[in-house]
Amino acid sequence: MIPNWLIRRNRIKAAPRVDTRKLSLQVLAIDWRSLAHRFALVLCICACLGALAWACNRPLRVIAMDGNFQRVSAVDIEKVVTPYLNTGFMTVDLAGIEQAVESLPWVDHARVRRQWPVGVHVSVTEQTAVARWGDSGLLNMRGELFVRTATHVPAELPRLSGPAGSESLVAQRFLLVDTRMQEAGLRVAALRLDDRGAWEMDLDNGVTVRLGRRDVDARTDRFIRTAAGVIAHHVSEVTYVDMRYSNGFAIGWRTAGATIPAAAKSDDSGPEDAGTHG
């Protein structure tokens, strides 16, 4: 009788052998085929994306513009935009175009966007001049000197002046003072700040108001409350009103010996900061 352990051993030895070489070759062949399919798919997608990019990035040919063009020329805008058209629709430098357009005189702000399929659209906001600076400069609402030498300066604009770098300070003072003067029925024609820091303004009626260096706001209020009413009926006879007194003001008359209204007399022997004016 054959022992059981020998039967089990024979059964193990009799198990069929697997050809691992054929199996590995079959597995290898399947991996390469799958990889080839995936590679072909990637190439197809890349080709489609490349074709789409080429179609979207065609060279630019059109420059569209809008804005209330009074001082800005469409020709000047086209001239600064044209160098940026060498690139494509998708790669054009929109920020660079905006900076180039805003560098033009009288351009306050520019906004640039793509316009399908081969153009850019430029929207321009022009500067608004609220005052002259010196002889030929122009200031905007922010007190910025945006044109230093204007070929045409509107005569109706008020004239501001002051030391170099004081443009914004003088413009802010003008906007504040002119608003208050208009409430009193007056207009400021000129405002000056001298090298010593003293303020002086000319009204559109020809009267000069000297405000000095100190308490400018308080002196402006005092002029509106008292002096403006005093000179209202004598405008043609008054050359200046000096507000540099603590308790009153002085009036300069065009005609020697003219009568000074009692309300205009000052209790002081002279203005507090008279040294600021000759």
Beta strands, then each sheet from edge to edge (+ up, - down):
strand 1: 62-66
strand 2: 107-115
strand 3: 119-126
strand 4: 131-133
strand 5: 137-139
strand 6: 145-147
strand 7: 159-161
strand 8: 188-193
strand 9: 199-203
strand 10: 208-212
strand 11: 238-242
strand 12: 250-253
sheet 1: 1+ 3+ 2-
sheet 2: 6+ 5- 4+ 7+ 8+ 9- 10+ 11+ 12-
end
